């Protein structure tokens, strides 16, 4: 079965509430391999429309093979399929002060930072200078929002595409940005939270993969996933 045919079946099963698992192995993840899925990966976004996605899809548009957030339109869009353990690879481009997030094991509604396993931040490295707003280290790019801070200083300049791989296995999450590991955390061990606000969803074992828009024209493309057994 071809990858595209497999994913159509994958989404069809997800639509009736079946969580699908596929055996696979973790790869290097320091580079994105153009517009074609790397071996073992499935493309989640066809670059033309939002087939296979759900949520307030009018918050985004498909332009030049990229998913582009509409200015002043927030909201979380997410895959119709659900995932348990996986590796996701993607490219992103940020405007000055740009803010978005990768929703991990999202249940389909609610605040992505709290109801799912976590929201993995997608944020301009110089957000504070661009906006004048201070942030906690646990809100910086690549962080498990409000729980674990990522390393900083590895983002490319505004206007350039960044390459990221996120690996989720059990309660652990690892983030590699432009070839450098910036986060490697076990969320089951987290006991201190931003503003003392706990994350009741951090123990979720499966859910949708999504993007949490915050009204900024953030762009994503070449979004590939490898489900892991």
N, C-alpha and C positions, 0 to 999 in steps of 0.2 A: 504494500500500500504506500502511495506517495505521502510525503509530509503534509501537503495541503489536504489530501483526502483524509489523512489521519486526524488532522485538526478539525475538519468539518464534523467527523464522527465524535471527536472529543467534545466540541461545543454542543452537539445534539444531546449527548448524554448529560452534560452539565445542565441543560435546560430542563431536564426532568428530575434534577436533584441528585444525580449520581456523581460522586467524587471519583475521578479517574487518576490512577497512579501508573507511571511508566518507569521502567528500570532505566538507569543511566548512571554516568559517572561524572564527577566534577572535573572540569577542564581548567586550564590556566586562567583564562578570563582577563588577562592584562590587555587584550586588544579586542575590538569588535571587527568582524570580518565582512564589512561592506553590507550590501542590501540582501544578501542571501544568507539563510540560517546556517550557522556552523554545524558540523556533524552532530546529530543527536538533539538539536534544538528545533523548536517550532516557532514560526513567526506569529506574533500576536496582533500585528497591525499591518494591513496590506498597503498602506500609504495612500489609499484612494477614498475609503469610507470607514465606518465604524462597525462593520460586520464582526460579530463575536463580542461586542461590548454592550454594556448596559449603563443606566444612570442618566443624568441630565446631559445628553450628548450635544445639545445646542451650545454648551460652554466651549466647545472645541470645533475646529475645522481641519480638514485634511488638505494640506498645501505643499506641493513639491515633495511629496512622499513623507512629509512630517506631520505629526499631530501638534497643532498650534492652539494654545489657549486664547480665547477671545478676551481682550482687555475688559476689566471690570465684570467678569463672569467667573464666579467660583463654582465649587461643586466637585464631587468625586465621581469619576467614571471608572468602571471596573469590568474585568473580563466576565463573560457569562460562565465560563468554566471556573471550577474551584481547584486549588492546589494545596498540597500538604508540604512536602519537602521539594525544593527546587533551586535551580540557578537561573537568574534572569540577567540578560545582558541588554544594554540600551545605550543610546547616545542622547545627550541633552544639551540645549543651548539656553542660556539665561540672559534676560535684559538686566540692566543695572537694578539692584535691589530685588531681583526676581525670587519668587517664593512658590514652591510646589511641594509635593511629597509623594513618596511611593507607599501606597497602602498595602500592608502585608497581612495576609489571611483576614481580609476584610469581610464582615458578615453581610454587607450589602446596604446597610443604613447606619446612621450614627456618626459620631466624631471619629475619624480614622485613627487619631492618635491614641484613643482609649478603648474603642470597642473591638479592634482587631489586635493581632499580635503586637504591631507597632506601626508607626508612620516613620519611614526612613526619609529624613529631610532631603529636599532638593532646594538649595538656597544659595544665592550669590555669596561667594566668599567674603565680599566686602559689603555685605548687607547693612551693617551698622553705619558705615560711612555714606552709603548711598541713600539711606532713609532717615538717619539720625536716631533710629531706634536701637536701644541696647538689647542684646540677647544673652541668654544663659548659654554656656558651652554645650549643653545638651540640646540646644536648638540649632546648632551649626550644621552645615551640609554633611550628610552621611550619618548623622547621629540617629540613634533610636530615640525619637522625640521624647524629651522629658525624662529619659531614663539613663542613657549612656552616651557620653560625648565622643564624637569622632575626632581624629587628628585633622588639623587644618593646614592649608598651604599647598595643596596639590591640584587645585582647580586651574583650568586654563583661563586666559583673559576673556572678558565679556566679548561676545561676538564669535567666539570659537566653539566648536563642538567638543564636548567632554565625553569620555568613554567610561562606563561604569558596569561592574558586575556585582550582583548581590546574591549571596548563597544563604539559604534558610534551611536548616536541618534541626528538627526537634525544637528546642528552646533557644537555639543559637542563631546568630546572624553575623555574616561577614560581608564587608563592603570593600571593594577594590576600585579606586578612582584613578583613571589614567595610568594604570599599572602599579599603583602603590596601595597597599592595604591600609585603610584609614579607620576601620572598625572591625573588631572581633570580640563579640560579647555573648554571654549566656544570660538571657533575660530572666531566667528562673532565679538567678542570684540577686537580682536588683531589689533593694529594700528602701532606697531613698529616691524620691520623685520630685520633679520640678513643682514648686509651690505646694508640695505635700499632697498633690493630687494623684491618687493611685491609678493604675492602668488595669482595670478588671479583665480586659481582653487579652493580656499578654500571654496567657496560657492556652489560647486557642490553637488547636492542632491543625486546622485547615480553614480555607476561605478563599475569597476572590483576590486577585491582584489588581490594584487600581492606582489612579493618580489623583491626588487631592489638590485641586487648583485653588489659588488664592488671589484671583483677579489680575494676575500678571501674565503677559504673553510669552510664557515659557514654551519651549519646543522640545519634542521627543521624536526620535526616529529609530529604525532598525531595532525593534523591540522583540527579543527572542527569549524563549524560556525552555529549560530542560527539566521536566519533572523527574524527581529522584525517588527510588523505591526505599 
